[in-house]
Amino acid sequence: MTHDILFEAGVVALCLAAGGVLKGATGAGAPLLAVPALAAFFDVRFAVVVMLIPNLATNAWQAVRYRRNLPEGTFTAPLLLGGVIGIILGTLALKNLQSSLLSLVMAAAVLGYVALRLARPHWRLEMAQAKWLALPAGTAAGALQGAAGLSAPVSITFLNAMQMGRERFIAAISALFVTFTIVQLLAISLSGLLGPRELWYSLLALLPLSLAMPVGAWLGRRGSARALDRMLLAMLCLIATKLLIEQFG
């Protein structure tokens, strides 16, 4: 029994440390690596719940630090409103859908993100267009976050396409993720998915994530951004493949 608990804790720590390295290097994306990795070893529900407190703590800090760089309200307000709507819908799916189906949703989301990054690496979206798309983009991102704990195929791709600069990007993505996490935390608590085991792991998850972020920042300053990006995409493909093999193998 003790051996199983130590193994679980070790796997969770490694997955979160990998996500922390990514977040330290890029300013976003810890769930993009940590959640699929945790889901590959455990299940999607466990992965989503464990990431709640680390997501809230790290993104709240970034949101406060970069609050003066937040884009104008006519863009930010509908984006956050859409996120609230999407999170509620996604959490209902998380509670009611089978774990196998949730794993397929996550694998599809990961592979979709990789495909978008490879197919349209220089896609640009103007602010005038982005304002019209903010509500549906926020809703789609929130639905993915709620159901699979992974909004990056929509959220990061959408905000990256605006090419708004690093500080404005971090301000916008952090505000969106804080909104996601607060609503998701309430919804998951009310739905009964947040048990003592998940809460304990979620609190402990802050440690490896926080310790790994400075390592990621160091790599981001000294390494090739393109090499890091390609390494991330390769790891995501391997994780998505593992999820698919488990369902169809």
C-alpha positions, 0 to 999 in steps of 0.5 A: 500500500505504501509502495503504491502511494509513493509510486503515485506521488512520484509519477504525479511529481514528475508530470507536474515538474515537466509542466512547470518547465514548460510554463517557466520557459513559455509563460503558459502551458503547464496543463498542456503537458502535465494533464495528458501525462497524468491522464495517461497514468491515471485517468482524465478526471484525476488529472483535471482535478489535481491541476486545479490548485496549481493552475489557480496559484500560478496564474493568479500570480501572473494575472496580478503581475501583468494586470496593467497589460490586459487587453481592452475590455471589449475583447477581454469581457466576452472572452472571459464570459465565454470561458465561464459558459464553456467551463460549466458545460465541460464540467457537466461532461467531465462528470457524466461521460465515460473515462474512455470517451474523455481520454479520446477527447483529450487525445483529439485535443492534443493532436489538434493542437499539434496539427494547428501548430504545424500547419499554421505556425505564422497565422495572424488574427487582427484585433477587430476580428478577434473581438467578434471571435472572443465569445465563441473562442472563450466558450470552446476553450472553457468546454475543453478545459472543463471536460479534459483540463486542456484548453490550449488547442483553442486558448493558446492558439487563439491568443498566439494568433493575435501576436499581441506581445509577450506581456499582453499575452501573459496578462490575457491568458492568465486572466482566462485561466484564473476565470476557468479555474475559479468556476471549475473549482466551484463546479467540481466541488458541487459535482462531488468530483473533488475528494480528499485524495484529489485535494491532497494531491492538488495541494502537493502539486504546487511544489514540483510545479513551482520548483520546476518553473525556474528551470524552464525559465533558464532553458527558455533564456538559453535554449532554442525556442524552436527546439523547445517547441519541437520537443514539446510537440513530439512529447505531446504526440507520444502522450496522445498515442499512448492514450489512443493505444490504451483505448483501441489497443 
